[in-house]
Each structure stands twice: as C-alpha cells, then as structure tokens.
Amino acid sequence: MNPAVPARKIRVLIVDDSALIRSILREVINSFPDMEAVGAATNPLQAREMIKALNPDVLTLDVEMPEMDGLTFLDKLMRLRPMPVLMVSSLTRQGSDAALRALELGAIDFVAKPRMGIADGLQGYDGEIAEKIRAAFKAHVAAPRNAAAQPPRDALPALGNPILATGKVIVIGSSTGGTEAVKEFLVRMPPDAPGILIAQHMPEAFTRSFADRLDGLCKIKVAEAAGNERVLPGHAYIAPGHSHLLLKRSGANYLTELSQADPVNHHRPSVEVLFRSAAQSAGGNAIGVMLTGMGKDGATGMLEMRRAGAYNLAQDEATCVVFGMPREAIAVGAVDEVAPIQEMAKRVMQRLVGNGGAGNRI
C-alpha cells in the first residue's frame, strides 16, 4: 500500500548512463505518491550541475559510468556536499565489491540490477526501490571521516579464558547502514570471542563479498554461513542473501542452519528468524545486538531472547544511519542497554567478563 502523500514529495535525481535504466527508474519513482524524479543525468559531470540547480533530496547513482565512475563521483560528493545516495549496482562480483566500497564512502544503501530482463526485473523491484529511497531520505548523512585521522580500531583484549566463550553466542541484526556498523563491531572482536551469527538485509549476490571483505579486516574469521557448520569461538557467520540463518543446538555444540522458508517481515534473511532461534537454542547464553536499519524486523524475536534470559543491546540513535530497528526493539521492551556503535563491542565483551557496562540502561 502506498503511503499518504506528504506535504512535500521526496525529490530524487537519477544518475545513470543507460537510457533504459533512467526511464525505468523515473517511471518507478513517479508511480509512488510520496516521491518524484526531478531529473536524470547521464554522467557525473552533468549530475554535478543538476544537483546545484535542482537541490534533490536523494540521488540514485550507477556504479559504472563513462567520464567519471560512480565511486570517484561519490567520494567527491560526500566530501563536498554530503547527501543521501542510493547506489545502483550490477549483480556481479565486481559490482558487489564496488557497492560495498560505496557504502564505505558514505552511500546509504544499494539496489542490485538484475542480470537479464532489465526492464521487467527493475519494475519488479519497485517496492524495494521506494523503501530504500524513503530510508535514504530519513537517514543521518555526514561527510565520511578522513581515514588517516581516525584512531586505529584495534581488536579488544582477548578474553584469555576459553570458558568465558564456551556455550556463549552473539547474534546480530542489521539493515540500512548495517554493513559499516557490522564492520565497526567485528573489527574490535578478539580472536577468542564467542561465535557470532549475523543477519544483514542484503541481496544474494553481495553477502559473500561482504563476508570476504570483513574477513580481511578482522582478527576473527568471517565467512558466509554454509549451514550445518559448528559455531566456533573466533568465528562470525553471515547469513547468505538467499536464506534465513538459524542457530540450533546439537549436544554441547551450536550449529548453523539455513532455511529458504518464506520471507519474514518482508525479508530473507530475517533478523526475526535468527533471534527467535537464539532464544530457543541458547537462552541466557546468548547476547543480542540490534544495529541500524529501517523497519521492525527482529524486535519481537529480540523480546523472546530477553524473556529467555539473553542480554540485549541496541545501537543508539545518534550513531545509526536509520534508527528504525533499534527503536522498535526498545519500544517493545527487548533491550537491556543502548550504546553507540563505537562502544558496542566493548559493552558485549564487558558483559562476558561480568563487568556490566556503562551504556544507557533500559
């Protein structure tokens, strides 16, 4: 169902060198009463002038274009005039790597181009495109910090006691803005941290690239979940974009499980499914982490976790790109503690060693 028409429509500028994609995106955007395509540029140089003239609220930006590629333009744009950008990327390994790099540069999210049947495929994505434009419009946008000026994000000290990680498990849910938040969390995890399961809303073609990218940055091992693998300390398992990820128990061990059951809360993988499985299989040995994202996926599952004895944290509004999922989890009473993303890993590790935390308690 389309939302009620707001007092002012979301103004979207399309930047793509394909006339077909420009036409389809314009048609999709203009079919929703709360947004309008105010222009379409064929390249970043034209886009630069149209941004000045039209002052759009959201930009859709193709990754691969002539004269100046989308990543170079995005880098310049976010340093000089930060604004919400939704990337449009191909379903290839190169396209997924570029999309992930775009998120690091400050893009809010991305939508994948289908491999074949472009017209029919993109029109089938109309609801997703509209939802992501709305999320981008509401997102907190700032110029990316100079990487050289940032303090090093070293991993936290090792637990030093294997018993502390034995039987414990961390489950993470995230959506819009979540790729950078998940990275911020995982790079701080020590090699002997408990096993970690992650449900990030992301297309199927992108999750392996995401896992590989994180694996090269973290002290822990990060991989796309394969299903039926033992959940080991010092390992993180990311739900593949085609399946729900669940935690199950087998004797003294935790295992991953993949399911292609129907989407839950319009998502597969769904945070709700992961969190409910953690409540059932781990109970009080689980720690739940809700990161940035639009919507309410996972709120009820996180409440089930808390009722089963788990300890749950949510990212604070100030550091979220979109505060929707953490807000919903807090609203239903599922959260024990709220903390900025930069402190989240520390709070979790403090909880494991029994030091509590200094975040905002609910």
C-alpha positions as CSV (number, residue, x, y, z in Angstrom):
1,M,0.0,0.0,0.0
2,N,1.4,3.4,-0.9
3,P,1.8,5.9,2.0
4,A,-0.3,9.0,2.2
5,V,1.0,11.9,0.1
6,P,3.3,14.0,2.3
7,A,3.3,17.8,2.4
8,R,6.4,17.7,0.1
9,K,7.5,14.8,-2.1
10,I,10.9,13.3,-1.8
11,R,12.9,14.8,-4.7
12,V,15.1,12.2,-6.5
13,L,17.8,12.8,-9.1
14,I,18.7,9.7,-11.2
15,V,22.3,9.4,-12.4
16,D,22.8,6.5,-14.9
17,D,24.4,6.3,-18.4
18,S,21.7,3.8,-19.5
19,A,18.7,5.5,-21.1
20,L,16.6,2.4,-20.3
21,I,17.5,2.4,-16.6
22,R,16.9,6.1,-16.4
23,S,13.5,5.7,-18.0
24,I,12.5,2.7,-15.7
25,L,13.7,4.4,-12.5
26,R,11.8,7.6,-13.4
27,E,8.7,5.5,-14.0
28,V,9.1,3.6,-10.8
29,I,9.8,6.7,-8.7
30,N,6.9,8.7,-10.1
31,S,4.5,5.8,-9.5
32,F,4.6,6.5,-5.8
33,P,2.7,9.5,-4.4
34,D,5.4,10.5,-1.8
35,M,8.3,10.9,-4.3
36,E,9.2,12.3,-7.7
37,A,12.1,12.1,-10.1
38,V,13.1,15.7,-10.6
39,G,15.8,14.9,-13.2
40,A,18.0,12.4,-14.8
41,A,21.7,12.8,-15.6
42,T,23.7,10.7,-18.0
43,N,27.1,11.1,-16.2
44,P,28.5,12.6,-13.0
45,L,29.6,15.8,-14.7
46,Q,26.0,16.5,-15.7
47,A,24.8,15.4,-12.3
48,R,27.0,17.9,-10.6
49,E,25.3,20.8,-12.4
50,M,21.8,19.3,-11.8
51,I,22.4,18.9,-8.1
52,K,23.2,22.6,-7.9
53,A,20.1,23.5,-10.0
54,L,17.5,21.0,-8.6
55,N,18.7,20.5,-5.0
56,P,17.4,16.9,-4.8
57,D,16.8,15.1,-1.5
58,V,18.1,11.7,-2.7
59,L,20.5,10.6,-5.5
60,T,20.4,7.3,-7.3
61,L,23.9,6.6,-8.7
62,D,25.1,4.0,-11.1
63,V,28.5,2.5,-10.1
64,E,29.9,2.1,-13.7
65,M,29.7,5.2,-15.9
66,P,31.9,6.9,-18.5
67,E,33.9,10.1,-17.9
68,M,33.9,9.5,-14.2
69,D,32.9,6.3,-12.4
70,G,30.3,6.4,-9.7
71,L,32.7,5.7,-6.9
72,T,35.0,8.6,-7.8
73,F,32.0,10.9,-8.0
74,L,30.6,9.6,-4.8
75,D,33.9,10.2,-3.0
76,K,34.0,13.8,-4.2
77,L,30.3,14.4,-3.5
78,M,30.4,13.1,0.1
79,R,33.3,15.3,0.9
80,L,32.0,18.5,-0.7
81,R,28.2,18.1,-0.4
82,P,27.1,15.2,1.7
83,M,23.6,13.9,0.7
84,P,21.7,10.6,0.7
85,V,22.9,8.4,-2.1
86,L,21.4,5.1,-3.2
87,M,23.8,3.1,-5.4
88,V,22.5,1.0,-8.4
89,S,24.9,-1.9,-8.9
90,S,25.2,-4.9,-11.2
91,L,24.8,-8.5,-9.8
92,T,28.5,-9.4,-10.4
93,R,31.4,-9.9,-8.1
94,Q,32.9,-6.6,-9.4
95,G,29.6,-4.9,-8.9
96,S,29.2,-6.2,-5.3
97,D,32.7,-5.1,-4.4
98,A,32.0,-1.7,-5.8
99,A,28.7,-1.4,-3.9
100,L,30.4,-2.3,-0.6
101,R,33.1,0.3,-1.3
102,A,30.3,2.8,-2.0
103,L,28.9,2.2,1.5
104,E,32.3,2.8,3.0
105,L,32.4,6.1,1.1
106,G,29.0,7.2,2.6
107,A,26.3,5.8,0.4
108,I,23.2,4.9,2.4
109,D,22.3,1.6,0.5
110,F,22.3,0.0,-2.8
111,V,19.9,-1.8,-5.1
112,A,21.0,-4.5,-7.5
113,K,20.4,-4.6,-11.2
114,P,19.2,-7.9,-12.5
115,R,21.5,-9.8,-14.9
116,M,18.8,-10.3,-17.5
117,G,15.4,-8.9,-18.4
118,I,16.4,-5.4,-17.1
119,A,13.0,-3.8,-17.7
120,D,10.9,-6.5,-16.1
121,G,13.5,-7.0,-13.3
122,L,13.7,-3.4,-12.1
123,Q,10.0,-2.9,-12.3
124,G,9.7,-6.0,-10.0
125,Y,12.0,-4.1,-7.6
126,D,9.7,-1.1,-7.4
127,G,8.7,-1.7,-3.7
128,E,12.3,-2.2,-2.7
129,I,13.5,0.9,-4.6
130,A,10.8,3.0,-3.0
131,E,11.5,1.7,0.5
132,K,15.2,2.4,0.1
133,I,14.6,5.9,-1.2
134,R,12.4,6.6,1.9
135,A,15.1,5.2,4.1
136,A,17.8,7.3,2.4
137,F,15.7,10.4,2.8
138,K,15.4,9.9,6.6
139,A,18.9,8.8,7.1
140,H,21.6,10.6,9.1
141,V,24.2,11.7,6.5
142,A,27.6,13.2,7.2
143,A,30.8,13.5,5.4
144,P,32.9,10.4,5.9
145,R,35.8,11.0,8.4
146,N,39.3,11.1,7.0
147,A,40.5,7.5,7.5
148,A,44.0,8.8,8.3
149,A,42.6,10.9,11.1
150,Q,40.6,8.1,12.8
151,P,42.1,6.3,15.8
152,P,43.0,2.7,15.0
153,R,40.2,0.3,15.6
154,D,42.4,-2.4,17.3
155,A,40.7,-5.5,18.5
156,L,39.8,-5.6,22.2
157,P,42.0,-7.6,24.5
158,A,41.4,-11.4,24.4
159,L,39.2,-12.9,27.0
160,G,42.1,-15.1,27.9
161,N,39.8,-17.7,29.4
162,P,38.2,-20.2,26.9
163,I,35.5,-21.0,29.4
164,L,34.1,-17.4,29.0
165,A,33.3,-18.1,25.3
166,T,32.2,-21.7,25.8
167,G,28.4,-22.0,25.4
168,K,28.1,-18.3,24.6
169,V,26.9,-16.9,21.3
170,I,26.4,-13.4,19.9
171,V,23.6,-12.7,17.3
172,I,23.5,-9.5,15.3
173,G,20.7,-8.0,13.2
174,S,21.1,-5.0,10.9
175,S,19.7,-3.4,7.7
176,T,20.2,0.0,6.2
177,G,23.6,1.3,7.2
178,G,24.4,-2.1,8.7
179,T,27.4,-3.1,6.6
180,E,29.5,-0.4,8.1
181,A,28.1,-0.9,11.6
182,V,28.7,-4.7,11.4
183,K,32.3,-3.9,10.3
184,E,32.7,-1.5,13.2
185,F,31.6,-4.2,15.6
186,L,33.6,-7.1,14.2
187,V,36.9,-5.4,13.8
188,R,37.0,-4.9,17.5
189,M,36.3,-8.6,18.4
190,P,39.3,-10.5,19.8
191,P,40.3,-13.9,18.3
192,D,38.7,-15.8,21.2
193,A,35.3,-14.0,21.2
194,P,32.2,-16.2,21.2
195,G,30.8,-17.4,17.9
196,I,28.8,-14.7,16.1
197,L,25.8,-15.1,13.7
198,I,24.7,-12.1,11.6
199,A,21.5,-11.4,9.7
200,Q,22.1,-8.4,7.4
201,H,19.5,-7.5,4.9
202,M,21.4,-7.8,1.6
203,P,20.9,-9.3,-1.8
204,E,22.1,-12.8,-2.5
205,A,25.0,-11.8,-4.8
206,F,26.5,-9.5,-2.2
207,T,26.8,-11.5,1.0
208,R,29.9,-13.5,0.1
209,S,31.8,-10.3,-1.0
210,F,30.7,-8.7,2.3
211,A,32.0,-11.7,4.3
212,D,35.3,-11.8,2.4
213,R,35.8,-8.1,2.8
214,L,35.3,-8.4,6.6
215,D,37.5,-11.5,6.9
216,G,40.4,-9.4,5.5
217,L,39.9,-6.7,8.1
218,C,39.1,-8.7,11.3
219,K,41.1,-10.7,13.8
220,I,38.3,-13.2,13.9
221,K,37.4,-15.4,10.9
222,V,34.4,-14.2,8.9
223,A,32.5,-16.3,6.3
224,E,29.2,-16.6,4.6
225,A,27.3,-19.3,6.5
226,A,27.1,-22.6,4.7
227,G,24.7,-24.4,7.0
228,N,25.2,-27.2,9.4
229,E,28.6,-26.0,10.5
230,R,29.8,-25.9,14.1
231,V,29.7,-22.4,15.6
232,L,33.2,-21.8,16.9
233,P,34.7,-19.1,19.0
234,G,36.6,-16.5,17.0
235,H,34.3,-17.1,14.0
236,A,31.4,-15.0,12.5
237,Y,28.8,-16.4,10.2
238,I,26.9,-14.1,7.8
239,A,23.5,-15.2,6.5
240,P,23.6,-15.7,2.7
241,G,21.2,-13.4,0.9
242,H,19.1,-16.3,-0.3
243,S,18.3,-17.9,3.1
244,H,17.3,-17.4,6.7
245,L,20.1,-18.1,9.2
246,L,19.2,-20.0,12.4
247,L,21.1,-21.2,15.5
248,K,20.5,-24.7,16.5
249,R,21.8,-26.9,19.3
250,S,23.4,-30.3,18.8
251,G,24.5,-31.8,22.1
252,A,27.1,-29.4,23.6
253,N,27.6,-27.6,20.3
254,Y,25.8,-24.9,18.4
255,L,25.3,-25.3,14.7
256,T,24.2,-23.0,11.9
257,E,21.1,-23.8,9.9
258,L,19.9,-22.3,6.6
259,S,16.3,-22.1,5.6
260,Q,14.6,-20.9,2.4
261,A,11.2,-20.6,4.1
262,D,9.1,-17.6,3.2
263,P,10.4,-14.1,4.0
264,V,9.5,-12.8,7.4
265,N,8.8,-9.1,7.8
266,H,9.4,-9.0,4.0
267,H,13.0,-10.2,4.5
268,R,15.0,-13.3,3.9
269,P,17.4,-13.4,5.7
270,S,15.3,-12.1,8.5
271,V,16.6,-10.9,11.9
272,E,13.4,-12.2,13.5
273,V,14.2,-15.7,12.5
274,L,17.7,-15.6,13.8
275,F,16.8,-14.0,17.1
276,R,13.9,-16.5,17.7
277,S,16.3,-19.4,17.1
278,A,18.8,-17.9,19.5
279,A,16.1,-17.6,22.2
280,Q,15.1,-21.2,21.7
281,S,18.6,-22.7,21.4
282,A,20.8,-20.5,23.6
283,G,18.5,-18.8,26.0
284,G,20.6,-17.0,28.7
285,N,23.8,-17.9,26.9
286,A,23.0,-15.5,24.0
287,I,23.8,-11.8,23.6
288,G,21.6,-10.0,21.1
289,V,22.8,-6.9,19.2
290,M,20.4,-4.8,17.1
291,L,22.1,-2.4,14.8
292,T,21.0,0.4,12.4
293,G,18.1,-0.4,10.0
294,M,14.7,0.6,8.7
295,G,11.6,-1.2,9.9
296,K,10.9,-3.5,12.8
297,D,12.5,-6.8,11.7
298,G,13.8,-8.6,14.8
299,A,12.1,-6.7,17.5
300,T,9.7,-9.5,18.6
301,G,12.5,-12.1,18.3
302,M,14.8,-10.0,20.5
303,L,12.0,-9.7,23.1
304,E,11.8,-13.5,23.1
305,M,15.5,-13.6,23.6
306,R,15.3,-11.3,26.6
307,R,12.5,-13.4,28.1
308,A,14.6,-16.5,27.7
309,G,17.4,-14.8,29.7
310,A,19.6,-13.3,27.0
311,Y,21.2,-9.9,27.4
312,N,20.4,-7.5,24.5
313,L,22.0,-4.3,23.3
314,A,20.8,-1.7,20.7
315,Q,22.7,0.9,18.8
316,D,21.9,4.4,19.8
317,E,20.1,6.9,17.6
318,A,23.0,9.3,17.2
319,T,25.2,6.7,15.5
320,C,22.5,4.9,13.5
321,V,22.1,5.7,9.8
322,V,18.4,4.7,10.3
323,F,17.1,4.2,13.9
324,G,14.1,2.1,12.9
325,M,15.0,-1.4,14.0
326,P,16.7,-0.4,17.3
327,R,13.8,2.0,18.1
328,E,11.3,-0.8,17.6
329,A,13.3,-3.3,19.8
330,I,13.5,-0.7,22.5
331,A,9.8,0.1,22.2
332,V,8.7,-3.5,22.9
333,G,11.0,-3.8,25.9
334,A,13.5,-6.1,24.2
335,V,16.7,-4.1,25.0
336,D,18.8,-4.1,28.2
337,E,21.3,-1.5,27.1
338,V,21.7,1.2,24.4
339,A,25.2,2.2,23.3
340,P,26.9,4.0,20.3
341,I,28.3,1.7,17.7
342,Q,31.9,2.6,18.7
343,E,31.2,1.2,22.2
344,M,29.1,-1.8,21.3
345,A,31.8,-4.4,21.1
346,K,33.3,-3.2,24.3
347,R,30.0,-3.5,26.1
348,V,29.5,-7.0,24.8
349,M,32.9,-8.1,26.0
350,Q,32.4,-6.5,29.4
351,R,29.2,-8.4,29.7
352,L,31.0,-11.6,29.1
353,V,33.6,-11.0,31.8
354,G,31.0,-9.8,34.2
355,N,31.8,-6.1,34.4
356,G,28.5,-4.9,33.2
357,G,28.6,-1.8,31.0
358,A,28.4,1.9,31.2
359,G,25.9,2.4,28.4
360,N,22.4,3.7,28.8
361,R,20.4,1.1,30.7
362,I,16.7,0.5,29.8
